[in-house]
Amino acid sequence: MRPVTSLLAVALLLSINGVIAAQSKDKTQARAPESVEGFRFRGGMINFAEGDVRCICRGGPAAARHRQVLTAGDTLKVAAGRAEILLNPGYYLRLSANTEARLLDLSPDNLKIKLASGSAIIEIAMDSNSSPYQDIIDRVFNIVTVITPRDEYAISRAGAYRFEVVSDNESRVRVLKGRVVVAGTILGDGKAASVVVGKPTLEHENKILVDSFDTWSRERARSLVQSNKSLKQMDWYKEMSANRAYIEGSEDASAKPRMARTVSARTGVVAFIDQGEVLKRGTSDWQELRSGGELSDGDRVRTGVDSRAEINPYPDFYLFMRGNSEILFAELEGGRISVTVLRGSVVVAVTETYFRVKERNTLNLIAANARYEITRKGYYRVNALDPANSEMLIYDGLVRSDGAEIGARKRLVASGSTIAPSALEKENWDSFDVWSGRRTARSEPIPRRGRWLVSIALAGAWFLNPLTNEFTFVPGERSCKSPYGGDYSAMYRISRQRGQRETPREPLNGVRASSPNPF
């Protein structure tokens, strides 16, 4: 096998099915696994570049190279040219001329792109067929966060999207297919919007213009689909299509999305830190906070502008911090936890487990002199507007405040010592809610068949086609298509444990979201 630094980044093993081989007429014995090079299970690579494309990488500024591996924090600057970057398998990022984009995070389940200027298109391969288990698949879809100088978008479904930075105060988005969320507005198939100072305005379809960048992206999509189809002529695919081989190995365990959570009896556990600056201050100066750490009484945590964090006040409580936020963590008598939101926004999600508990934990949440007790399963958000004003959004669940119980679908605006309730509308969701909701959904207990379905839904790989010298997408045992049209018909088989069912036939009962996340 070639070293990892070679053009073929990873090798897969094809294992001949011994049972089928033993039943064949010639009684052929099972063959040893074969090494097939060309597969790649991670993104972060330049698949195509033409013209003046430069990478501001760890090694310093340099001309971008074909098949150059990228890492989180790298910036691509396109002058007179175009570029295509591989993200998760099936996720393409395309950059137009006069564009600057920074890859803030390339983690499979936390993709985040910062578009400083110019135009970008993100294409994500879609499932060709609808599934009765689509709810589960949608809930674990790996969202993409796109940040512009003023706004933040969350791509919550597969499809094709174009983003454009007009100025420091304005950006635009167009959805060919899919669903994106920005500033409380949900945009679906064929919709476009201009966002000025955080306020979206829908654009009329007649005003939507298609330019050479759109045409180029469509042509790239078409050629990549054709590249996938040509793989049917390769020996490894013929073995799979004859039901004599399957994928046995993968690049590495770390390439898989972080689906599992560690059960811990500790409080204040730092479960996840986004790429970027997240700091903690206790009795000493500010210091970097890392995943797996633990907060102590009196600690203050703050996130950078483009950073996010997840903290577990209790094992079944998830507290998410938005960028540019700050909290004060405190341990009260009796083991209770208190969190004061000093600035920014936090989401608290309390999940429902399969275990019966005699007494639920209680989280005291404080913002601008307003105090809330949370004990029930639900989804809550607090926005600290300024030192004297805040709001609590109760999407699901119930809070206690000043002896009163307040249920779901309420907005509580706190000003001084006064709390004014009002109805809560669905369109208040933004990209931070989508991100928090997805991370919450991945923390829920899922039956065995559901876990198998999730692994299939997330399966896919890049394959370096020797005919084109470019990577194309190869789905893992699922039918996929490009949002521009055309099927990725060459797919690979996935190995299973003996006795595992090929296709689940029973409905997945007892699975429901812990929050009313419609994305």
N, C-alpha and C positions, 0 to 999 in steps of 0.2 A: 504494500500500500504506500502511496505517496505521502509525504509529510503533510501536516495540516496547512502549511504555508503554500502548498501547491494550488494550482488552479481549481482542482477538484477538492472542495473543502472537507468532504466527509464520505465515508464508505458505508454502505448498508449491506446487510447480510440477507441473501435469499436462501431460504431453507426449503428443500424439496420435501413435500408432504409424504411422510413415510407410509401412512396408511394407504393412500391412493396408489403409491408406487408398488406396494406389496400386493395390491389387488389387480394390478395390470396383468395382461396376458403373459408377458415374458418374465413375470416375477422379479422385476428389477428391484434391487435393493435401494434403500434411501441413500441419496447422495449427501456428501458433506456440504455444509453451507458454502456458498460462493460469495466472493467479494465483488460488489458492483460499485464503482466509483461514480460520482456525479451528483449525489443527493446532498442537500443541505437543509437542515431543519430550523435554522435561525436566519433572521434578516440582517440588516446592517451591511449592505453591499451595493456598490454602484453597478447597475446592470447595463447601463447605456449612457454614454456622454458624447456630445459633439460640440464643437466650437470652444469658446473660452469658458471653461468650468474649473473653478478652483476650490480646494478644500482647506479650510482653516482647522487643521487637525492637531493632535498632540505633538506630532513631529514638526509642526510649523507649517506655514502656508506653502502650498505646492499645487501644481496642476493635478486635477482629478484624473484618476486612472480607471480604465475598464476593469471591473471586478475588484476594485479597491474595497477593503473591509473598513467599515466605519464603526465608531463607538459613540456612546452617549456624550454629548457636549460638542461634537464636531459640527462645524458650520460649512455649508456649501454656498458658494457665490457664483451665480451664472451671469455672465455678461452677454455676449452675442453667442448664444448657444442654448442647449437643452440638456436635461439629465433625467434619468430614471433610477430610482433607488428601491431596492427590495426591503420591505419591512417584514412583518409576519408572513409566513407562506400564504400567498393569495392576496397580499396587501402591497400595492404599488404606490409610490410617491413620485410624481412627475413635476419637474420644475421648468418654468418658462424662462425666456431671456429676461435679463434685468431683475433677477430674483435672488433674494438671500433667505436661507432657511437654516435653522439650527435644530439638530436632533437632540432634544432635551432628554428623552428617555426612549430606549429601544427595547425595554423589557416586553416580552410577549403580551403580558396582560396590563401594560401601563404605557402604551405608545403615546408619545407627546411630541409635537412638532411646533416650533415657534417660527412663524412666517413674519420676518421683519419688513420685507418689501417684495413687490412683484406678485406673481401668480403661481399657484400650485394646484395640481389635480391629484386626488387620492382615489384610486380604483380598488375595490375589494370584491373578490369573487363571491358570487351568490350561489345559494343552493338552487339547483334546477327544479326540484320537486318540493311541494309543501309536505310537512310532516305532522302527524298527530301529536308529536312531542315538541312542536315548535316553541312552545312557551319556555321549556327548559333550555332549549338551544339559544333563544333570544336572551335569556337572562345571563348566560355565560359568554355572550359575544364579546370579543376583545375590542372595546371601544378605542377610538383615537381622539385625543384632545389636540385641537389646533388653536394656537394662541397667536393673535395679531397684536399690534401695539396697543389697541384699546379693548378688544373683545376676546372672548374665549368660546370656542365651539366644541361640541361633543358629537362625534359620529357614532350613532347607536345601532346602526344596522349596515349590512353589506350593501354596496352600491357604488356610485360614482359621484364625486363632489368636486366643485371648483371653488377655490378661495382666492380672493384678490385684495391686496392692501392698496387702498386709494390714497390715504394720508394717515397721519398719526391718530386722527379721530374718526376715520371711516374705513370700513372694510365691507366686502361683498361676498356672498355665498350663493352658489347655484347647485341644486340637487337634480342630477339626471335621474337617478334612482336611489332610494334609500330613505334615511331619516337623520336629520341633524337638529341639534338643540342649541339655541343661542339666546341669551338675555330673556328667558321666559317664553320664547317662541319656538314652536315645533314646525319644521319645514319638511315636507314629504316630496314624493315624486314630482318632478317638473317645476318645483317652486324655487324662487330666487328672492333674495332680500338684500337691501342695503342697510348696514348698521352704522348709525352716526351717533357718537357719544353714548353708546350703549343702548340706543333705541332702534329696534328693527322696523323697517318699512318694506312691505312686500312690493316687488317689482312686477309690472304687467308683463305677461308672456310675450307680447308683441315687441317689447323693448329689449328682450334678451338677444344679444348678438353672439354668433358663433364665429370665432376667429381661427387663425392658423394653429394656435396652440391646442384648441379643442380638436381640430382635425387631426393633428399629429397624435394626440392621445388616443383617439379612436383607431388610427392606423396601427399604433403600437399594440393596442388591445387585440386587434384582429390578427396581427402577426404572431402574438404570443399564444393565442388559441390554436392557430395553425401549427405552431411549433409543438404544442402539447399533442396534437393529433398525430404528428409524425413519429412520436415515440412508440407508437404501436408496432413499428417495424423493428424495434430493438428486441434482442433475445430475452432480456429479463421480463419485458412486458408480455411476450408470447408465453413464457413459462407461467406467469400469473394468470393470464386469460385462459390458459388450459387447466387452471386449478391445480397446478403442480408446485406453486411457490408463493411465498408471502414475505412481508417485511418482518424481520425478526429483531433487528436492533435499531437504535436511533443514535443521534450524534452524542448526546449526553443528557443526563437527568436534569441538569440545570436549565436546559432549553425548554422544558415543559412549563406551562403557566402554573403559577403558585395556587393550586386548587386547595391543598390541605392546610389546615390551621393547627397549631400546637395548643393542646389543652393545658392550661396553667392555672394554678390556684393563686398566683400572685395578682396584685392589683397594680394598675398603672403601667402595664406592659406596652412597650412600643412595638406594635406589630408590623408596621410598614413605614418606610421613609422614602419619599419621592426623590428623584434626582434633583439636587439643588441644596440650598442652604437651609438646614433645620437646626436650630440652636436651643440649648437648655441652660438655664441659670439657676443654681441653688444657692449655696453659701459662697460660691466662687464666681469668677467671671464667666461670660458666655462661652460655651464649648459646643462642639459638634455633637449632635445626637444621632445615634445609629439604631437600625432595626435590631430588636432583641434586647434593648436596654430596658430600664425600669425607672419610673419617676418616683421621687420622694416628696414628702410633705414640704411645701414651700417652693417647689420647682416652678419655674416659668418656662414655657416653650413658645417659640415663635418660628414661623415659616417665612421663607423668602417669597418674592413676588411670584415666581413660577414653581413653587414647591407645594407639596401636599403631604399630609401625614395621617396615620391611623394609630390610635392609642386604645387599648382595652382597659377602661377603668375597672371592669370586672370581666370574668371570662365570657359572659353572654351580653356584654355592653360594648358597642363599637362607637368610638368617637373619632370623627374625621375632621381634620383641619384644612381649611382652604388656604391658598396662597396669601401671604401678607396678613396673617392672623397671629394672635398671641393669647395664651391662656395661662391661668394660675392653677396649679394642681395642689390640693390640700387633702389631708387625711384627718377626718373628724373622729370624735369619740364613738366607740362602738364599731369601728371599722368602716364607717361610711366614707364615701369619697365625695369631694366637692370640686367642681371645675368652674372657675370664673373666666368668662370670655371678656378679655380686655379690649380686643379689637378684631375686626374681620368676621369670619363666619365659621361655625362648626355645625356638624350634623351628628346626632346621636341616634343610633339604630339599636334596638333591643330585639333580639331574635327569639323565636319560640323553639324550644328544644323538644325532644321526645321523652325527656325525663320529667317526672312530676317533682316539683319543688315545694317545700312547706312554706318558704318565705322568699320572695324575690328581693334582689338587691335594690338599694335606693341610691340614685345619683342626684346630688344637689347641683343644679345648674344655675349660675348667677350671671346676669348681664345688666349693667346700668341700674343697679339697685333693685332689679326685679329678681325674685328667687322662685325657682321651680323645683319640685320633686318629681323624679321620674322613676317609676317602679314597673310599669307595664310594658309588654311587647308593643313596639310601634316605631315610628319614624318621625324624628323631631329636628328642627333646624333653628338655630339662634344666630341673628345678625346683630352685631354690636355697631350701631350707626355712629355713635359718638359717646363720650363719657357719660352723658345724661340720658341717652335714648337708645332703645334696643327693640327688637321684635322677636317673638317666638312663633314659629310656624308648626302647627300640629297636623301633620299629614295623616297620621294613624297613631292611635293610642290615647293616653290620658295623662295630664299633669295636675299636680296640686300646687296651688299658689294662694298664700294667705288664708288657708283653711278651706278654700273652694276647689272643687274638682272641675276641670275643663276638658272636654272631649275633643275628638278629631274634627278636622276640617275647619280649624279656627286659626286666625291670626291675632296674636296678642301684642299690641303696641304699648311699650312701657316708656313713660316720660315722667321722670321724677318718681313720685310715689303712686302714680296713677297707671293702671293697666286697662286699656280699652280693647275689648274683643270685637272681631268682625269675621265675616265668612272668608274662607280661603279658597281661591280659585286654582284650577289645575295648571293654568298657564304660567304659574310662578316658577315652575321647574327651570333650572339652568344646567350648565355643563357640570357644575360641582355636584348637583343632586344626581345626575346620571352616573357620574363616577362613583359616588358614595353608594348608590343603589346597586351597582354592579358588584362592588366589593362585598356588600352585605349579602347579596344573593349567593355568592360563592362560599359564604360561611354557613349557609343553611345545610341541614342534613338532607342528603339525597339518597333515595333507595339505590340498591345495587344496579338495577337496570338503567336508572337515571345516570349513574356515574359512567356506565359503559357508553351510553348515548352521548354524554358530554365529551368523552375522549374521542369518539368518532367525529362529533361536530367540529372539534378543534384540530382534527388531523389534517395534515397536508405537508408538502415539502416543496422545495425548489429543486429543479433538476437542470444541470448544465447540458443542454442539447448540443452534441458535437457537430450537428449540421449547421447550426446558427451561431455557435460559440456564445450563446446567451442563455441565461436561466429562464425557465418557464415554470408555471405552477402545475403541480401534480397533486390532486386531491387524494386523501386517504379513505378509500372505500365509501365515498359519497359522490353524488352527481353534482357538479358545479358548472356555472356558466359565467361569462363576463357580463357585467351590466350593459356593455355596449352591444352584446349579442354574440352568440357562438358558445358551444359547450366545450369544457375541458374534459373530453371524453376518455383520455388515458388516465387511469387512476391506479393506485396500488392497493394490494390486499394487506390486511393487518393481522398479525398472529394473535392467537387467543390461547387461553388455558384449555386443557382438555375438558370437554363437556360444556364449555361456554356456548351459549346460543348465538347463532348467526345474526338473528334479527329478533328483538323483543316483540312479543305479540300481545302482551297484556298492558293495559293502561297504567300509568304511573300514578298511583293513588297517594294521597297524603302529602303532596308537594305543593306548597304555595309560598308566594313571596312574603317576606316579613315587612315589606313596605309597598305602598301603592305605586311602584315605579312602572309606568306604562311603556318604558323604552326597552 
